Amino acid sequence: MVSNPWYEYPKLQHPAIDLFFIESTSKKPCLRSRPFSTSRSSHKTTHKTRLNYEDAYAFHHARQRKAANVARQADLREQREAARGDPIRGITTPFIESLDSATSRESRASIDEVSHRVDINTPDEEPPSPAKVPEETYLGHFLTQSELEESLEYSRKLSEPPINLNRAIADPAQEAADAREHAARDRIAREAVLRIVDLSNTSSKERLRANTRRIIDTFGRHNTDKHLKPKAAAAQSANSQLEPTPRVGPDTGSSEVQIGILTAKIRVLADKYEGENRNDKVNKRNLRLLLHRRQKLLRYMRQKERGSDRWFKLIETLGLTEATWKGQIEVR
C-alpha cells in the first residue's frame, strides 16, 4: 500500500503551489507552480506602505475627486426621485385640489358670492339665484342649476301672499309690507337651499359622485374629440384606422376616464389612511388594489397614446408622474 506523502512532508504546504501526488518508485510528491496564483503575502503592501512611495498630493487629489463624484451622484439621485414624484398622490394640481370640494376655484368663488348671508331687514337686496352659478358647477342630490331654479321659482309663487280681489276694501300699505316680508323670507329660503345642495356640505359619497361626473365631462372622448388633435396616422394601428362605431351617450369607459375616477378614489382612501388610521389593513389593501389597477391602465394608455395631446392632458391635469406607472408601488 502506498503511504500518503501528505503526512511525510507536512512542511511543503504553501499558498503559491499545488501538490500533485503521483505514484512512483520514489514515493515523493511532485511540485508544480499554480498557473493563476497570486503573489505571495510577503509581496503585498499595506495602505501605509503604499502611501510612503506614492505622491501624497496626487493621492489626496484623487480622494477629493471621488468625494465630489459621490456627492454629485447623491444629488442626481435625489433629483431623480423628486422628478418621479409620489406614486400615490403624484403632483398637486388645481384640478386635484378641486376634488376635495368637487368644484373648481372659479365655481367655488361664484357659489360663495351667491350664497352670502341675507338679513331679513334688507328686502331690497336681490335674492340669490342658482342661475348665477356657472353651468359647470355640480350640485348635490342629483340636481342641476336649471332644475333647482325652476323648483325655487315654483315655491316662491306658492308662498306669495294672497291679493284681495276686492280693491275697494284692500289695504295697499299692508299688501306692500306683506310683499317685502315675503321677499326677505324667500331670499333666506333660497340661501338655505343653496347651502344644502352645496357639495362642501354633503357626504363623501355625494362628492365622489359629483367628481365622477366632472371627470367624465373633462376627459370623456365625447368632449375631447372636438378640440384635441388625434394621434398621427403613422402611429395608429391598422384597427384604429377603421371607421369608429358611433358613440351613444357620454364616454364612461375610456382609459383616461377610468384613470381619473381611480385617482379620485385613491385620493379619498389616501386621506383616510394617513394619521391615526395607519393600522387599517382593509383600507390599505383597497388602496393598493386601486393603485395597481391605475398603474395597469396608465401603462396601457402610455403604450397606445404616448406623445398625443390626450396623454399630455391627462398627465398634466391629474399631476401623474413616472412613479405612478413605472416600478413597484409600495404602500407603507
Buried (B, 14 or more C-beta within 10 A) or exposed (E): EEEEBEEEEEEEEEEEEEBEEEEEEEEEBEEEEEEEEEEEEEEEEEEEEEEEEEEEEEEEEEEEEEEEEEEEEEEEEEEEEEEBBBBBBBBEBEBBEBBBBBBBEEBBEBBEEBBEEBEEEEBEEEBBBBEEBEEEBBBBEEBEBEEBBEEBBEEBEEEEEEEEEEEEEEEEEEBEEBBEEBBBBBBBBBBEBBEEBBBBEBEEEBBBBBBBEBBBBBBBBBBBEEEBEEBEEEEEEEEEEEEEEEEEEEBEEBBBBBBBBBBBBBBBBBEBBEEEEEEBEEBBEBBBEBBEBBBEBBEEBBEBBEEBBBBEBBBEBBBBBBBBBBEEBEBE
